[in-house]
Amino acid sequence: MAERIQAEVNRVVENRQADKRHWFVSLFLVTLLTGCGEKIRLELLPANTTVLAFGDSVTYGTGAARGEDYPSLLEETTGWTVVNAGIPGDTAREARDRLAPLLAQHQPALVIIELGGNDFLRKYSTESVKESLRDVVRQSLAAGAVTVLVAVPQFSLLRATAGALNDSAIYGELAKEEGVLLVADVFSDVLSQEGLRADPIHPNAAGYEQMTRDLVALFTQWGLLL
């Protein structure tokens, strides 16, 4: 599976200028690196680098079999040591209290944050979700980790059925405000495609494979992977 994912990643990277989503993320990265008072330093992360995948049921892998979650596929594809710290049902509000011990234990070079969906489902205000995510992001930054924020849609059954989910705007705002990398449209695109989701809020195995391809393509584009 890793070979298949990598082959597809290579194709995506080679043709990324024709892909509007990846062009947007490239443009966002340039803005991030040149428009902030302090630049993000991106360096190649070698094999066995510790990566913390921090999130909810989507990080955990709900909707697919064991080993088909995106952290497992990412580890298999990159050679990194990817710690799956996903907890089904977790909210950004609750996750703030469990991140510090994980950072101290694993000392990751890279932290991938995928949270907020359960906050939206519980009808928390977008501003409160944003501030909870900000706390998580700042803990990761304070630990010295390259921090990646995965944008999540503010769920709508109607829009999911129509294949038209969009990222909540708070992710782009927060990434710019805090100076972290943003994975835009990837999760929303997966949930917008019936063949890539196990249910309205979780990818299936094919969906997690698609997420992994997109993440690896972006990490390659950003210089974290060759």
Buried (B, 14 or more C-beta within 10 A) or exposed (E): BBEEBBEBBEEBBEEBEEBEBBEBBBEBBEEBBEEEEEEBEBEEBEEEBBBBBBBBBBBBBBBBEEEBBBBBBBBBBBBBBBBBBBBBEBBBBBBBEEBEEBBEEBEBBBBBBBBBBBBBEEEBEBEEBBBBBBBBBBBBBEBEBBBBBBBBBBBBEEBBEEEEBBBBEBBBEBBBEBBBBBBBBBBBBBBBBEEBBBEEBBBBBBBBBBBBBBBBBBBBBBEBBE
